[in-house]
Amino acid sequence: MGGCGRLWMKGRRPTEENISGEMKSFPPRSARCLCWGGAYMRALPRVGEPVRWLVSRARAMGSSAAGGGGRRDPAENPKVGRLRDLFTGDDAADGWEKSWEFGVTPWDLRKPTPVIEHLVRSGTLPKGRALVPGCGMGYDVVTLASPERFVVGLDISDMAIKKAKKWSSSLPNADHFTFLVEDFFKWIPDEQFDLIFDYTFFCALDPSLRVAWAETVNRLLKRDGELLTLIYLISDQEGGPPYNNKVADYQKVLEPLGFRAVFMEDNELAIKPRKGCEKLGRWKRCAHQSSL
């Protein structure tokens, strides 16, 4: 299983040529947020469009974003049904270990997430230290890693981490990433992170853990760090994993901690089965500004 700066060209696939100069820094100078009551913030400018209020965009997204989520039912995939059969008790860690042992990993793309490859090429992601919880085979960990960004891949499954280390240990950038078997909620690293990337991790957690997820992100992320979320929209299905998932679920647990989505758009680079079912969200803590 798998934390402003992403601009999309309307009706076209994003390329290196159509990334505006304003993406070279995050957040761009024209994007500011003033957080009071959780309602007032400015969205990033899109190429060929005027600046818009993110609140207005959220309303325009309708039920597919802040409301009902996507209409894709993961249970249509037979592997998802087999995955859920592995979670028979209260020990979720055992279920994830069995999923890797038996090769029941329907979330595994067997390659880096395309939008992560694009963001790395764009140069808009924070440098420093990055964390990928629920990293699985670690494709995104390796893609993010560079001399300017050290990446930690975390997974509760020992089997997953063994597999990740096996295929990646001899890569040219191997000095710039590491894989650890740890419980995300209990792990205490030596340093905080500049970037946390969550994809198919939040939606894989029992919804009762979502508040704890947000609190852990808040603890692990530097004050000026970024949370990058690739949100897999799911609704109208029973049980999990993965569980029903919508943008509003992230807002509910992140906004009380001071996070705001400075960017939220459809993931136009989603793999074919997930087209129209993913949102790319970039979150920052907004400093409260005094009117005095």
Secondary structure, DSSP 8 states (H G I E B T S, - for coil): ---------TTS---GGG--GGGGSSS-TT--B--STT--BB----TTS---BHHHHHHHHGGGTTSS-----GGGSHHHHHHHHT--SS-HHHHHHHHHHTT--TT--SS--HHHHHHHHHT-S--EEEEEET-TT-HHHHHH-BTTEEEEEEES-HHHHHHHHHHHTTSTTGGGEEEEE--TTT---SS-EEEEEEESSGGGS-GGGHHHHHHHHHHHEEEEEEEEEEEE-B-S--S-SS--B-HHHHHHHHGGGTEEEEEEEE-TT--GGGTTSEEEEEEEE-------
